[in-house]
Amino acid sequence: MNMKNTTILLIFLLCILGLMIGVYQTEVNDSSANLVNHEEVINEDSNGTITIHLELKEKNESDLIKFFT
């Protein structure tokens, strides 16, 4: 292989590596961000059926004041 082909191959492999790292970081950030903004709500019916679902947390002004002070 001459220098030109080696350079093109190296750039191509670095692009593929960058894409893989970017996708991985995006998935990690999305999964952790979703759990922080939600709270788990557990309901039990009269017949003993338990349902669990996520609801968005409401933002209180006191939370914002704690954040900025």
C-alpha positions as CSV (number, residue, x, y, z in Angstrom):
1,M,0.0,0.0,0.0
2,N,1.2,3.4,-0.8
3,M,0.9,6.4,1.6
4,K,-2.2,7.8,-0.1
5,N,-4.2,4.6,0.4
6,T,-3.0,4.2,3.9
7,T,-4.1,7.7,4.8
8,I,-7.5,7.2,3.3
9,L,-8.0,3.9,5.2
10,L,-6.9,5.5,8.4
11,I,-9.4,8.4,8.0
12,F,-12.1,6.0,7.2
13,L,-11.5,3.8,10.3
14,L,-11.3,6.9,12.5
15,C,-14.7,8.0,11.2
16,I,-16.3,4.6,11.9
17,L,-14.8,4.6,15.4
18,G,-16.1,8.2,16.0
19,L,-19.6,7.1,14.9
20,M,-19.6,4.1,17.2
21,I,-18.5,6.2,20.2
22,G,-21.1,8.9,19.4
23,V,-23.9,6.3,19.2
24,Y,-22.8,4.7,22.5
25,Q,-22.6,8.0,24.3
26,T,-26.0,9.1,23.0
27,E,-27.6,5.9,24.2
28,V,-26.0,6.2,27.7
29,N,-27.1,9.9,28.0
30,D,-30.6,9.2,26.9
31,S,-31.2,6.2,29.2
32,S,-29.9,8.1,32.3
33,A,-31.7,11.3,31.5
34,N,-35.1,9.5,31.2
35,L,-34.9,8.0,34.6
36,V,-34.0,11.2,36.4
37,N,-37.1,13.1,35.1
38,H,-39.6,10.4,36.0
39,E,-40.9,8.9,39.2
40,E,-42.2,5.4,39.7
41,V,-45.9,5.2,40.6
42,I,-47.3,2.0,42.0
43,N,-51.1,1.4,42.0
44,E,-52.9,-1.6,43.5
45,D,-56.5,-2.5,42.5
46,S,-59.1,-4.1,44.7
47,N,-58.6,-7.5,43.1
48,G,-54.8,-7.4,43.9
49,T,-53.5,-6.3,40.5
50,I,-50.4,-4.1,40.8
51,T,-49.5,-1.7,38.1
52,I,-46.3,0.2,37.9
53,H,-45.7,3.1,35.5
54,L,-43.5,6.2,35.2
55,E,-44.8,9.7,35.4
56,L,-42.9,13.0,34.7
57,K,-41.8,14.7,37.9
58,E,-43.3,18.2,38.4
59,K,-40.8,21.0,38.8
60,N,-41.3,23.0,41.9
61,E,-40.0,26.5,42.4
62,S,-38.3,25.4,45.6
63,D,-36.3,22.9,43.6
64,L,-35.1,25.6,41.2
65,I,-34.2,27.9,44.1
66,K,-32.1,25.0,45.7
67,F,-30.4,24.5,42.3
68,F,-29.4,28.1,41.9
69,T,-28.3,28.8,45.5
